[in-house]
Amino acid sequence: MAQIDDCIIIGAGPAGLTAAIYLARYHLSIRLFDNGSSRAAMIPRTHNHAGYPGGVEGKELLRLMREQALEFGAIREEAEVTRLVADDEGFSVCIGPREYRARSVLLATGVVNHRPDGMANDLHDEALQRGLLRYCPVCDGYEVTDKRVGVIGTGDRGRAEALFLRAYTSDLTLIAPEAEHALEDDCIAALDDAGVVRVDGPCGDYAIDGDQLVVATARGRMAFDSVYPALGSRIRSDLVVAAGARANDEGCLEVDSHQRTSIPGLFAAGDVVLGLDQISNAMGQAGVAATTIRNALNESRPIRR
């Protein structure tokens, strides 16, 4: 008979790795599938993750968490899960033609930010590394205090991001990504009241000039100390939605207060769940999910030494 793991974790960002640490320390058999695309790896240095005065690089944080999970016996494999099937005895997790069995599954696949159209990958990565391009004002708005900031976006999402950043700087420009802005009258009034400049698109022809990111707009080329794309993201929940898990219209998985999805035995934590997309929040959800998984498994088969 094929081995049946107590839990398979899909995704190896802060949520997945935290769950792996907890579950391994509960003396459960854990298998972690990591496709190497954690959004945390893109963080040049996070300064709001508690316990790291001076900040910590995203890749270094993930490395330390992987090391800690493996220290307690979690099995990690670099692989992309292609299919998930729930049945009366648990779950089948497929990696191409390979199949693994598990009593429970935790999904921690996160989200993917929508990047500005037409921005070359090498320029994107350099701008991100240097803080010229930023995706999370909750994470790093402090770092743009009193700087010249551009926000690429429009509609409610663009308005909300610009107004959030107004708490850090008065020099803000909201740039429409495609053509003219799509803003309701109340959005325009709120932006005007906050002193946010509005510039139509299309935007593109990005370039780095010294310590600024240059963007072509309908008003000409404009240079900023940092630019925030407010273009939304893709929730990586397709795998479990296809298996029958409930999600909202945007793809965020519906979970209860114990991180249980609508499929018994299937849990979710981190950015794939609706909520604050932050490392600390993902780790907290993972701790709740892992403990609930442990207790549920114990009910069906007592965990004893």
TORKOL-4160 file (C-alpha; in steps of 0.2 Angstrom, whole numbers, padded with zeros to 4 digits, m for minus):
305
<pt num="1" X="0000" Y="0000" Z="0000"/>
<pt num="2" X="0007" Y="0017" Z="m0005"/>
<pt num="3" X="0012" Y="0029" Z="0010"/>
<pt num="4" X="m0001" Y="0040" Z="0016"/>
<pt num="5" X="0005" Y="0057" Z="0023"/>
<pt num="6" X="m0004" Y="0065" Z="0037"/>
<pt num="7" X="m0003" Y="0082" Z="0028"/>
<pt num="8" X="0003" Y="0088" Z="0011"/>
<pt num="9" X="0006" Y="0106" Z="0010"/>
<pt num="10" X="0005" Y="0115" Z="m0007"/>
<pt num="11" X="0015" Y="0131" Z="m0007"/>
<pt num="12" X="0031" Y="0135" Z="0002"/>
<pt num="13" X="0030" Y="0154" Z="0007"/>
<pt num="14" X="0028" Y="0160" Z="0025"/>
<pt num="15" X="0011" Y="0152" Z="0027"/>
<pt num="16" X="0016" Y="0135" Z="0020"/>
<pt num="17" X="0033" Y="0134" Z="0029"/>
<pt num="18" X="0025" Y="0140" Z="0046"/>
<pt num="19" X="0012" Y="0126" Z="0044"/>
<pt num="20" X="0026" Y="0113" Z="0040"/>
<pt num="21" X="0036" Y="0118" Z="0056"/>
<pt num="22" X="0020" Y="0117" Z="0067"/>
<pt num="23" X="0015" Y="0100" Z="0059"/>
<pt num="24" X="0032" Y="0092" Z="0060"/>
<pt num="25" X="0034" Y="0097" Z="0078"/>
<pt num="26" X="0017" Y="0089" Z="0081"/>
<pt num="27" X="0026" Y="0072" Z="0076"/>
<pt num="28" X="0015" Y="0071" Z="0060"/>
<pt num="29" X="0021" Y="0065" Z="0043"/>
<pt num="30" X="0023" Y="0081" Z="0032"/>
<pt num="31" X="0026" Y="0083" Z="0013"/>
<pt num="32" X="0029" Y="0100" Z="0006"/>
<pt num="33" X="0028" Y="0104" Z="m0012"/>
<pt num="34" X="0037" Y="0120" Z="m0017"/>
<pt num="35" X="0037" Y="0127" Z="m0035"/>
<pt num="36" X="0049" Y="0141" Z="m0031"/>
<pt num="37" X="0037" Y="0155" Z="m0034"/>
<pt num="38" X="0033" Y="0162" Z="m0017"/>
<pt num="39" X="0030" Y="0181" Z="m0018"/>
<pt num="40" X="0040" Y="0183" Z="m0002"/>
<pt num="41" X="0055" Y="0179" Z="m0012"/>
<pt num="42" X="0053" Y="0195" Z="m0022"/>
<pt num="43" X="0054" Y="0206" Z="m0006"/>
<pt num="44" X="0071" Y="0215" Z="m0006"/>
<pt num="45" X="0070" Y="0218" Z="0012"/>
<pt num="46" X="0055" Y="0218" Z="0024"/>
<pt num="47" X="0056" Y="0230" Z="0038"/>
<pt num="48" X="0039" Y="0226" Z="0047"/>
<pt num="49" X="0042" Y="0208" Z="0050"/>
<pt num="50" X="0044" Y="0208" Z="0069"/>
<pt num="51" X="0061" Y="0202" Z="0076"/>
<pt num="52" X="0072" Y="0208" Z="0063"/>
<pt num="53" X="0079" Y="0225" Z="0067"/>
<pt num="54" X="0086" Y="0232" Z="0051"/>
<pt num="55" X="0075" Y="0221" Z="0041"/>
<pt num="56" X="0077" Y="0204" Z="0032"/>
<pt num="57" X="0078" Y="0199" Z="0014"/>
<pt num="58" X="0063" Y="0189" Z="0008"/>
<pt num="59" X="0074" Y="0175" Z="0001"/>
<pt num="60" X="0084" Y="0174" Z="0017"/>
<pt num="61" X="0068" Y="0173" Z="0027"/>
<pt num="62" X="0062" Y="0159" Z="0017"/>
<pt num="63" X="0079" Y="0150" Z="0018"/>
<pt num="64" X="0079" Y="0151" Z="0037"/>
<pt num="65" X="0061" Y="0144" Z="0037"/>
<pt num="66" X="0064" Y="0130" Z="0026"/>
<pt num="67" X="0079" Y="0125" Z="0036"/>
<pt num="68" X="0069" Y="0125" Z="0052"/>
<pt num="69" X="0055" Y="0115" Z="0044"/>
<pt num="70" X="0068" Y="0102" Z="0038"/>
<pt num="71" X="0076" Y="0102" Z="0055"/>
<pt num="72" X="0060" Y="0094" Z="0062"/>
<pt num="73" X="0058" Y="0081" Z="0048"/>
<pt num="74" X="0047" Y="0089" Z="0035"/>
<pt num="75" X="0050" Y="0082" Z="0018"/>
<pt num="76" X="0051" Y="0096" Z="0004"/>
<pt num="77" X="0051" Y="0093" Z="m0014"/>
<pt num="78" X="0053" Y="0106" Z="m0028"/>
<pt num="79" X="0038" Y="0102" Z="m0039"/>
<pt num="80" X="0022" Y="0109" Z="m0046"/>
<pt num="81" X="0006" Y="0101" Z="m0041"/>
<pt num="82" X="m0005" Y="0098" Z="m0056"/>
<pt num="83" X="m0021" Y="0090" Z="m0049"/>
<pt num="84" X="m0030" Y="0088" Z="m0032"/>
<pt num="85" X="m0044" Y="0076" Z="m0029"/>
<pt num="86" X="m0054" Y="0073" Z="m0013"/>
<pt num="87" X="m0062" Y="0056" Z="m0009"/>
<pt num="88" X="m0069" Y="0047" Z="0006"/>
<pt num="89" X="m0052" Y="0042" Z="0012"/>
<pt num="90" X="m0042" Y="0058" Z="0010"/>
<pt num="91" X="m0034" Y="0066" Z="m0005"/>
<pt num="92" X="m0024" Y="0062" Z="m0020"/>
<pt num="93" X="m0011" Y="0075" Z="m0025"/>
<pt num="94" X="m0004" Y="0074" Z="m0042"/>
<pt num="95" X="0013" Y="0079" Z="m0049"/>
<pt num="96" X="0011" Y="0075" Z="m0067"/>
<pt num="97" X="0009" Y="0056" Z="m0068"/>
<pt num="98" X="0015" Y="0054" Z="m0049"/>
<pt num="99" X="0002" Y="0052" Z="m0036"/>
<pt num="100" X="0003" Y="0055" Z="m0017"/>
<pt num="101" X="m0010" Y="0052" Z="m0004"/>
<pt num="102" X="m0013" Y="0062" Z="0011"/>
<pt num="103" X="m0026" Y="0063" Z="0025"/>
<pt num="104" X="m0027" Y="0082" Z="0024"/>
<pt num="105" X="m0021" Y="0095" Z="0013"/>
<pt num="106" X="m0016" Y="0113" Z="0016"/>
<pt num="107" X="m0016" Y="0125" Z="0002"/>
<pt num="108" X="m0004" Y="0140" Z="0004"/>
<pt num="109" X="m0001" Y="0145" Z="m0014"/>
<pt num="110" X="m0003" Y="0164" Z="m0012"/>
<pt num="111" X="m0006" Y="0176" Z="m0026"/>
<pt num="112" X="0003" Y="0184" Z="m0041"/>
<pt num="113" X="0004" Y="0203" Z="m0043"/>
<pt num="114" X="m0001" Y="0210" Z="m0060"/>
<pt num="115" X="0014" Y="0218" Z="m0067"/>
<pt num="116" X="0014" Y="0234" Z="m0078"/>
<pt num="117" X="0011" Y="0230" Z="m0096"/>
<pt num="118" X="0027" Y="0232" Z="m0107"/>
<pt num="119" X="0039" Y="0232" Z="m0093"/>
<pt num="120" X="0054" Y="0221" Z="m0097"/>
<pt num="121" X="0058" Y="0207" Z="m0084"/>
<pt num="122" X="0076" Y="0213" Z="m0081"/>
<pt num="123" X="0071" Y="0231" Z="m0079"/>
<pt num="124" X="0056" Y="0225" Z="m0067"/>
<pt num="125" X="0068" Y="0215" Z="m0056"/>
<pt num="126" X="0081" Y="0228" Z="m0055"/>
<pt num="127" X="0068" Y="0241" Z="m0051"/>
<pt num="128" X="0060" Y="0230" Z="m0038"/>
<pt num="129" X="0077" Y="0226" Z="m0030"/>
<pt num="130" X="0081" Y="0245" Z="m0029"/>
<pt num="131" X="0064" Y="0250" Z="m0022"/>
<pt num="132" X="0060" Y="0260" Z="m0037"/>
<pt num="133" X="0045" Y="0248" Z="m0040"/>
<pt num="134" X="0035" Y="0242" Z="m0025"/>
<pt num="135" X="0019" Y="0232" Z="m0023"/>
<pt num="136" X="0014" Y="0233" Z="m0005"/>
<pt num="137" X="0011" Y="0250" Z="0003"/>
<pt num="138" X="0006" Y="0242" Z="0019"/>
<pt num="139" X="0023" Y="0233" Z="0019"/>
<pt num="140" X="0034" Y="0248" Z="0013"/>
<pt num="141" X="0025" Y="0264" Z="0013"/>
<pt num="142" X="0036" Y="0270" Z="0027"/>
<pt num="143" X="0051" Y="0269" Z="0015"/>
<pt num="144" X="0043" Y="0282" Z="0003"/>
<pt num="145" X="0040" Y="0295" Z="0016"/>
<pt num="146" X="0041" Y="0312" Z="0008"/>
<pt num="147" X="0047" Y="0305" Z="m0008"/>
<pt num="148" X="0040" Y="0307" Z="m0026"/>
<pt num="149" X="0028" Y="0293" Z="m0029"/>
<pt num="150" X="0018" Y="0287" Z="m0044"/>
<pt num="151" X="0004" Y="0275" Z="m0043"/>
<pt num="152" X="m0001" Y="0265" Z="m0059"/>
<pt num="153" X="m0020" Y="0262" Z="m0058"/>
<pt num="154" X="m0037" Y="0269" Z="m0059"/>
<pt num="155" X="m0055" Y="0266" Z="m0053"/>
<pt num="156" X="m0058" Y="0261" Z="m0035"/>
<pt num="157" X="m0042" Y="0251" Z="m0033"/>
<pt num="158" X="m0031" Y="0265" Z="m0040"/>
<pt num="159" X="m0040" Y="0278" Z="m0029"/>
<pt num="160" X="m0038" Y="0267" Z="m0013"/>
<pt num="161" X="m0019" Y="0264" Z="m0016"/>
<pt num="162" X="m0016" Y="0283" Z="m0019"/>
<pt num="163" X="m0026" Y="0289" Z="m0004"/>
<pt num="164" X="m0017" Y="0276" Z="0007"/>
<pt num="165" X="0000" Y="0282" Z="0002"/>
<pt num="166" X="m0005" Y="0300" Z="0005"/>
<pt num="167" X="m0002" Y="0296" Z="0023"/>
<pt num="168" X="0017" Y="0295" Z="0018"/>
<pt num="169" X="0020" Y="0308" Z="0005"/>
<pt num="170" X="0011" Y="0323" Z="m0002"/>
<pt num="171" X="0020" Y="0321" Z="m0019"/>
<pt num="172" X="0008" Y="0308" Z="m0027"/>
<pt num="173" X="0003" Y="0305" Z="m0045"/>
<pt num="174" X="m0010" Y="0293" Z="m0051"/>
<pt num="175" X="m0007" Y="0287" Z="m0069"/>
<pt num="176" X="m0020" Y="0278" Z="m0079"/>
<pt num="177" X="m0013" Y="0262" Z="m0086"/>
<pt num="178" X="m0021" Y="0262" Z="m0103"/>
<pt num="179" X="m0030" Y="0278" Z="m0108"/>
<pt num="180" X="m0041" Y="0290" Z="m0099"/>
<pt num="181" X="m0045" Y="0288" Z="m0080"/>
<pt num="182" X="m0060" Y="0278" Z="m0076"/>
<pt num="183" X="m0065" Y="0287" Z="m0060"/>
<pt num="184" X="m0082" Y="0291" Z="m0053"/>
<pt num="185" X="m0086" Y="0309" Z="m0047"/>
<pt num="186" X="m0083" Y="0304" Z="m0029"/>
<pt num="187" X="m0066" Y="0296" Z="m0033"/>
<pt num="188" X="m0061" Y="0312" Z="m0042"/>
<pt num="189" X="m0067" Y="0323" Z="m0027"/>
<pt num="190" X="m0057" Y="0312" Z="m0014"/>
<pt num="191" X="m0041" Y="0313" Z="m0025"/>
<pt num="192" X="m0042" Y="0332" Z="m0027"/>
<pt num="193" X="m0046" Y="0334" Z="m0009"/>
<pt num="194" X="m0030" Y="0324" Z="m0005"/>
<pt num="195" X="m0019" Y="0334" Z="m0018"/>
<pt num="196" X="m0016" Y="0318" Z="m0029"/>
<pt num="197" X="m0012" Y="0323" Z="m0047"/>
<pt num="198" X="m0021" Y="0313" Z="m0060"/>
<pt num="199" X="m0012" Y="0309" Z="m0077"/>
<pt num="200" X="m0020" Y="0299" Z="m0091"/>
<pt num="201" X="m0011" Y="0285" Z="m0099"/>
<pt num="202" X="m0006" Y="0275" Z="m0108"/>
<pt num="203" X="0009" Y="0273" Z="m0098"/>
<pt num="204" X="0024" Y="0263" Z="m0103"/>
<pt num="205" X="0042" Y="0265" Z="m0110"/>
<pt num="206" X="0049" Y="0262" Z="m0093"/>
<pt num="207" X="0067" Y="0266" Z="m0089"/>
<pt num="208" X="0078" Y="0268" Z="m0074"/>
<pt num="209" X="0087" Y="0285" Z="m0074"/>
<pt num="210" X="0099" Y="0286" Z="m0059"/>
<pt num="211" X="0089" Y="0283" Z="m0043"/>
<pt num="212" X="0072" Y="0286" Z="m0052"/>
<pt num="213" X="0060" Y="0276" Z="m0062"/>
<pt num="214" X="0054" Y="0285" Z="m0078"/>
<pt num="215" X="0037" Y="0282" Z="m0085"/>
<pt num="216" X="0030" Y="0288" Z="m0102"/>
<pt num="217" X="0012" Y="0296" Z="m0099"/>
<pt num="218" X="0000" Y="0306" Z="m0109"/>
<pt num="219" X="0008" Y="0321" Z="m0101"/>
<pt num="220" X="0025" Y="0316" Z="m0106"/>
<pt num="221" X="0039" Y="0307" Z="m0097"/>
<pt num="222" X="0038" Y="0308" Z="m0078"/>
<pt num="223" X="0051" Y="0302" Z="m0066"/>
<pt num="224" X="0047" Y="0295" Z="m0048"/>
<pt num="225" X="0057" Y="0289" Z="m0033"/>
<pt num="226" X="0045" Y="0274" Z="m0032"/>
<pt num="227" X="0031" Y="0268" Z="m0042"/>
<pt num="228" X="0017" Y="0257" Z="m0036"/>
<pt num="229" X="0007" Y="0246" Z="m0048"/>
<pt num="230" X="m0011" Y="0246" Z="m0042"/>
<pt num="231" X="m0017" Y="0233" Z="m0054"/>
<pt num="232" X="m0023" Y="0219" Z="m0044"/>
<pt num="233" X="m0017" Y="0201" Z="m0043"/>
<pt num="234" X="m0021" Y="0183" Z="m0048"/>
<pt num="235" X="m0027" Y="0172" Z="m0034"/>
<pt num="236" X="m0019" Y="0155" Z="m0036"/>
<pt num="237" X="m0034" Y="0145" Z="m0030"/>
<pt num="238" X="m0038" Y="0136" Z="m0046"/>
<pt num="239" X="m0031" Y="0119" Z="m0040"/>
<pt num="240" X="m0044" Y="0118" Z="m0026"/>
<pt num="241" X="m0058" Y="0127" Z="m0034"/>
<pt num="242" X="m0057" Y="0113" Z="m0048"/>
<pt num="243" X="m0059" Y="0101" Z="m0034"/>
<pt num="244" X="m0075" Y="0109" Z="m0027"/>
<pt num="245" X="m0069" Y="0122" Z="m0014"/>
<pt num="246" X="m0079" Y="0138" Z="m0013"/>
<pt num="247" X="m0071" Y="0155" Z="m0017"/>
<pt num="248" X="m0077" Y="0172" Z="m0020"/>
<pt num="249" X="m0078" Y="0180" Z="m0037"/>
<pt num="250" X="m0060" Y="0185" Z="m0037"/>
<pt num="251" X="m0054" Y="0168" Z="m0032"/>
<pt num="252" X="m0050" Y="0170" Z="m0014"/>
<pt num="253" X="m0054" Y="0154" Z="m0004"/>
<pt num="254" X="m0068" Y="0154" Z="0008"/>
<pt num="255" X="m0063" Y="0148" Z="0025"/>
<pt num="256" X="m0070" Y="0147" Z="0043"/>
<pt num="257" X="m0061" Y="0154" Z="0059"/>
<pt num="258" X="m0050" Y="0138" Z="0059"/>
<pt num="259" X="m0045" Y="0140" Z="0041"/>
<pt num="260" X="m0056" Y="0125" Z="0035"/>
<pt num="261" X="m0062" Y="0127" Z="0017"/>
<pt num="262" X="m0079" Y="0120" Z="0011"/>
<pt num="263" X="m0070" Y="0103" Z="0008"/>
<pt num="264" X="m0068" Y="0093" Z="0024"/>
<pt num="265" X="m0049" Y="0090" Z="0027"/>
<pt num="266" X="m0044" Y="0104" Z="0015"/>
<pt num="267" X="m0037" Y="0120" Z="0023"/>
<pt num="268" X="m0030" Y="0136" Z="0016"/>
<pt num="269" X="m0019" Y="0150" Z="0024"/>
<pt num="270" X="m0010" Y="0165" Z="0018"/>
<pt num="271" X="m0014" Y="0177" Z="0003"/>
<pt num="272" X="m0024" Y="0164" Z="m0006"/>
<pt num="273" X="m0037" Y="0168" Z="0008"/>
<pt num="274" X="m0046" Y="0184" Z="0009"/>
<pt num="275" X="m0038" Y="0196" Z="0021"/>
<pt num="276" X="m0023" Y="0206" Z="0024"/>
<pt num="277" X="m0009" Y="0200" Z="0013"/>
<pt num="278" X="0005" Y="0201" Z="0026"/>
<pt num="279" X="0019" Y="0189" Z="0031"/>
<pt num="280" X="0013" Y="0190" Z="0049"/>
<pt num="281" X="m0005" Y="0187" Z="0045"/>
<pt num="282" X="0000" Y="0172" Z="0034"/>
<pt num="283" X="0010" Y="0164" Z="0048"/>
<pt num="284" X="m0004" Y="0167" Z="0060"/>
<pt num="285" X="m0017" Y="0158" Z="0049"/>
<pt num="286" X="m0004" Y="0144" Z="0046"/>
<pt num="287" X="m0003" Y="0141" Z="0065"/>
<pt num="288" X="m0021" Y="0140" Z="0067"/>
<pt num="289" X="m0023" Y="0128" Z="0052"/>
<pt num="290" X="m0009" Y="0117" Z="0058"/>
<pt num="291" X="m0016" Y="0115" Z="0075"/>
<pt num="292" X="m0034" Y="0112" Z="0068"/>
<pt num="293" X="m0027" Y="0099" Z="0057"/>
<pt num="294" X="m0017" Y="0090" Z="0071"/>
<pt num="295" X="m0033" Y="0090" Z="0082"/>
<pt num="296" X="m0044" Y="0083" Z="0068"/>
<pt num="297" X="m0032" Y="0069" Z="0064"/>
<pt num="298" X="m0031" Y="0065" Z="0083"/>
<pt num="299" X="m0050" Y="0063" Z="0083"/>
<pt num="300" X="m0050" Y="0050" Z="0070"/>
<pt num="301" X="m0034" Y="0041" Z="0076"/>
<pt num="302" X="m0026" Y="0046" Z="0093"/>
<pt num="303" X="m0008" Y="0053" Z="0091"/>
<pt num="304" X="0002" Y="0045" Z="0104"/>
<pt num="305" X="0021" Y="0041" Z="0107"/>
